[in-house]
Amino acid sequence: MLRYVGDLQGDLQQNKGELEVDLISIDKNSSLGQLSGSNSIFEIYTESYGECPIVIKGAGAGTTVTARSVILHK
């Protein structure tokens, strides 16, 4: 299954990050593979949580939702 995936990496506390977006092939049973319609998902990997990401999943842009954003606070 193909999905557009954005990967943001860097020292975001220092406002230094790089965003790369690619169309990639993923397993249909993965969290990204199970998305449908205009839903979106964020997987946040941190040093504290290791390989177990924090997951935010919900409605993306669509007829009832025009935009979503994630705001990080210190």
KAMO-V391267 format. One record per pair of residues at least 6 apart in sequence whose C-alpha atoms are under 8 Angstrom apart, sorted by sequence separation. I is the first residue (numbers start at 0). J is the second residue. D is the distance in Angstrom with one decimal. If there is no record, write none. Layout:
I;J;D
I;J;D
This chain:
9;15;5.8
10;16;6.0
25;31;7.5
26;32;5.9
27;33;6.2
34;40;7.8
44;50;6.8
58;64;6.9
59;65;7.4
60;66;5.1
9;16;4.2
25;32;6.4
44;51;7.0
45;52;7.2
59;66;6.4
60;67;7.1
8;16;5.4
9;17;6.2
44;52;4.7
59;67;6.2
7;16;6.5
8;17;5.5
31;40;7.1
43;52;5.1
44;53;6.6
58;67;7.9
7;17;5.6
8;18;6.7
42;52;5.6
43;53;5.0
6;17;7.9
7;18;4.4
42;53;5.7
43;54;6.4
6;18;5.6
7;19;6.6
41;53;8.0
42;54;4.7
5;18;6.6
6;19;5.2
41;54;5.7
42;55;6.6
5;19;5.6
6;20;6.3
40;54;7.1
41;55;5.1
5;20;4.2
40;55;5.6
41;56;6.4
4;20;5.5
5;21;6.6
40;56;4.3
3;20;6.7
4;21;5.6
39;56;5.8
40;57;6.6
3;21;5.6
4;22;6.3
38;56;7.4
39;57;5.6
3;22;4.3
4;23;7.0
38;57;5.5
39;58;6.0
2;22;5.5
3;23;6.3
38;58;4.4
39;59;5.1
1;22;6.4
2;23;5.6
37;58;6.5
38;59;4.7
1;23;5.5
2;24;6.6
37;59;5.2
38;60;7.6
1;24;4.6
2;25;7.2
37;60;6.1
0;24;5.4
1;25;6.2
37;61;6.0
0;25;5.5
0;26;6.4
0;27;6.0
2;31;7.6
2;32;7.8
0;32;6.8
